[in-house]
Amino acid sequence: MTSAPRNILVVAHAHREDTVDAARRVITALHAAGACPVVPSDDPALLEAVAGLGAALLGADVAIADIEAAIVLGGDGTILRAAELVREGTAPVLGINMGHVGFLAEIERDDMDAAVHRVIARDYEVEERLALQVRVKDAADAIVYETWALNEATVEKASRERMLELVIEVDGRPLSTFGADGVVVSTPTGSTAYNFSAGGPVIWPTVQAISVVPLSAHALFAKPLVVGPEHAVAIELLERNMTAGILWCDGRRSHDLPPGARVVVRRSERPVRLARLHPAAFTDRLVGKFHLPVEGWRGPGTPTTAIRTIAAQKRAEAAP
């Protein structure tokens, strides 16, 4: 009696040669361990890059429900794509950063081989991250579009020349009306993405909360808000708008918003599952990813690798 195959999804940003080489190495390592590497069937560049390596196709050969884990090679955009691919399943996503900041990634490219072996050994923890359920309703309050987001749902103006006239609502009660370029509704995971650039707060991943940040608002009370996950936030485009809006979720999925449309955002019942090899303090991740200055710190314990690395970089920059 043979055991069921272990299907590991490999998602890569196949437009960079180093990432393509890494994908080939991962697929070869999975085969050597007796696992079945699976690649997305809708990525022609990746399919061409790994042709002949015997990878199965997601959807055609292997169902999403049968994927055990996803190994992602790339930056945050590639990790968001992988989360989208496995959304209907239970596979955790392990990100290997091949880009720049790579805030969602668990490890850097130098540790890739060890990471693959640990996935094969099932030597990882699963961390569940809050996701958003996003619904668009028309003027008659009928749902016309539904999706989800790991980072953020953003309502933006579709026309560069005009701002949007918006109403922010929390739990069915109006909060404020103003003109703006848009509104970002973010998860803690997305608080270091668009939310951060728009002036919103950085929220620790362990905090269950939703951030609401107006974009270039013309109003006195249009400051960032943080609400609990049990609350529903709605953004309504007033019917007097002279322009339409557009909804973006994670920068990947969009929907046009005519005047009178309502976007209702709340916590999704289904979180996103991330595979973690090295659980670490979020503070250290902030220091490492944003290159924050921490020299002079005299706190308890030993400085982490991230802190030591940043301090060394600062000393090297200051050297004559």
N, C-alpha and C positions, 0 to 999 in steps of 0.2 A: 504494500500500500504506500503510495507516494504522497508526500505532503503538498499542500497547495503552494504555488509559486509565490515568492515575495516580490511584489511589484513596487518598484521605487521610481517615482516620476523625476525626471531630470529636466529642468527649465533653465535656459541660458539666453543671455543677450548675444545672439549669434552674429552680431555685426562688428565684433572685436576679435582679433585673431587669438589673443591670450585667453579669452573666454571660450572660444571654440576649442582650443587645445585642452582647456580644463574640462570641458564637457566630454571630450573623447576619453580623457583619463578616468573620469568618474564612471562612464559607461563600461570601460574595460575592467575597472575594479569591481563593479557590481557583478559583471559576468563571472569574474574569477572567484567571487564569494558565493556563487550559486544563486544570486538574485536576478530578477528580470528587470532590466532598465526599460523605462517607458518614456517616450517623448511626446510633446503635443503634436497632433496631426495638422494643426493649422499654422505651423511655423516653417515655411518653405526653406528659409535660410538655415535653420538648425537641421532640418531633415537632410538637406544637401551636405551639410558639414559632417554629419555622423553616418552617412550612407555606407552600408557594408559592415557596420558594427553590430548588427543584429538587434537593434532596439525595437521594442513593440510600440504601437501607436495608441495613444490615449483615445478612447471612444471606439475606435475600430477593432483593436485587439484586446484592450483591457478597459473595463468600466471604471469610472471615477470611484465607485464604492469599493473597488478592489485595490485601490492604491494605499499602500501602508504609510508612506512618507514621501515628501517632495524635497529634493535637493535643488537649491536655486543658486545659479551663478550669475551675478550681476549686481546692479545697484537696487535702490528702493523701488524703482519702477518695475523691474523684473520680478521682485518679490511680490509686489501688488498684483501683477499678472498671475503669478503662481497661486496666490490666495484666491483669485477669481476662478482659476481652473479647478481647484479642489473644493470650491465652496459647497457643492452638494454632497461632499463626502465627509470623512472624519480625519483625513491625513494631516498631520502637522507639517509645517513648512520650516525648513532649515535654510537660512540665507547665508551664503558665502560671498562676502563683499568683493566685487571685482571693479567697483567704481570709485567714487570719491568719498562722500560722507557715509553713505550706506547705514543709516541709522537703524533700519529694521534688521540688518544682517547680524547674525550671531558671531561670526568669526571673520578673519581676514584670509586672503588667498593663501598665505604662507602655511596655514594650518589645514588646508583642504584635504590632504590625504588622510590625516588623523580623523578628521570629521566624518569622512565617508566610512571609515572602519567603525566608528562609534555608531553611526546610523545602522550599519549592518548588524552590529552587536546589540542594537536597541538600547544603547547606553546614552540616553538623553531624557530630559524632563520635558513635559508639555506645559506651556504657559498659555492660558486663555486670555485673549484681549477683547475688550468691549468693541463691538461693531454697531453700526447704525442701520436701522431700517428707514428707508426713504420712500415716501409716497407723494405723488403729484396728483392734486385734485383740480378739476375744472370749476368753472363758476357755479355749476349745479351741485358741487360737492361729490361728484363721482370720481373714483380713482381711475386715472388714465395712464399711469405709469408707476412702476414699483421697482426698486432696486435696493442696493445696500452699499455700505462704505466702511472701510477699515480706518482710513485717515480722516477724511472729511467729506461733507456735502456742501457745495458752494453754489449759491445763487448769484449770478453775475448779469450785468447789463449786456445785451446783445449788440447795442449800438454804441460806438465810441463817443458820439457827440452828446448823448443824453444820459442823465442818471435815472435810476429806477426810484419810483415812489413805493415804499414798502411799509408794511405793518409787521412788527414782531409780536408773536403771541406765545404765551406759555400756559399750558394746560387749559386751553380754551378761553383764556382771558387776554385782552389786548394789553400790550406793554408800552409800545411807542410807535409813532409813525414818523418817517423821515425819508429824505432823499439820500441815495448812496450809490456807490458803484456796485454794491452787492453785500452779501453776508456769508461768512464762513462758519459752519457748524462742525465742530471737530471732536474727535475722541481723544483720550489721553495719548494714544499711540500717534495720532496725527498732530499733537500739540507742538511737535518740533518741526513740522512741515509748513504748510501754507499758513496755518494758525500763527506760528512763530513769526513768519515774515510779515504778517498783518498786524503784529503788535499784541497778539494774544498771549496768555500765560503758558508757561511750560508746566505740564501736569504729570506727576509721577504715574507710571503705568498701573501701580497698585491702587490708585484712586479711581473710584467709579464715578465719573462725572462727564459732562458734556459742556464744551466751551462754545460760546456764541460771540463772534467778532464782526461788527460792521466794518465795511470797507469804505474809507473816505466819506464818512457820513456827514451830512449837513444838519447837525442837531446837537443840542447840549447834552442830552442823556442818550448817548450812543456809544457807550463804553463796553469793553469786553465783559461778558457775563459768564458765570460758571453755575450750572444747574445740576441737580442730582439726576441719576440715570432713570429714575422713575417718572421724570417729567417729559412731556412732549413739547417740542418747540416747533412753531409754524411760522413760515414767512409767506406773506401774501403780497402779490403784486397788485396794487390798486388798479381798478379798471380805468382810472383817468390817465394811466401811463400812456405816453405817446410812443413808447418803444417796447419791444418784447425783452424778455430775459432768457437766460439759459441756465440749466442745472448741470453741474459737473460733480461726479462722484469719483474720488481718488484720481481725478484727471484722466479717467479712462472711459467712463460711461456718461453720456450727455442726453439731455432732453430739452426741447424748446418750451419756453414758458410764455404764453400769451398773457396780456393784461387780464386780471381776474384769477389767475392760477394761484394755487396754494401748495406750498411744499411743506409736508409734515415729517419731522425727523424725531425719532425716538430710539431707544436702545433695541437692538435686534435680539431676538431670543436665541440666536445662534452666534456664539463668539467665533473669533478667528483663533486657530490653534498654531502656536509657534513652538518649534523644537528648540530647546536650550541645552547647550553642552556645558557652559560655564556660567551658572547663575552669579551675577555680580551686582554691586550697588549701582543704581541708576545714576547716582552722582558721578561715578567713575566713567560711565558711558558719556555723560555730558562733557566732562573734561576732555576725554579722548577724542570725541567726534568734533567738538567745536574748538579744540585747542585753547581751552580756557587757561589763563595764567593762575597758577597755584603756588608759585615759589614763595618760600617763607612760611609755609604751613608747618605748624608744630603740634598738630593734634596727636591723639593716641594711635598706636599701631604703626604698621609699616606702610609707606606709600605704595599704592598699586602700580602695576606696570604702566598704566595710562598716565598717571601723575608723574612718574619718573621720566617717562618718554617726553612729555611736554616740558618738564623742567630742563632736561638735557637739550632740547631744541632751543629753548630760550637762551641757555648759556652759550650754545654754539652761535646763535645770531648776534649775541652781544660781544663775542670774542673778536679781537682785531684781525 
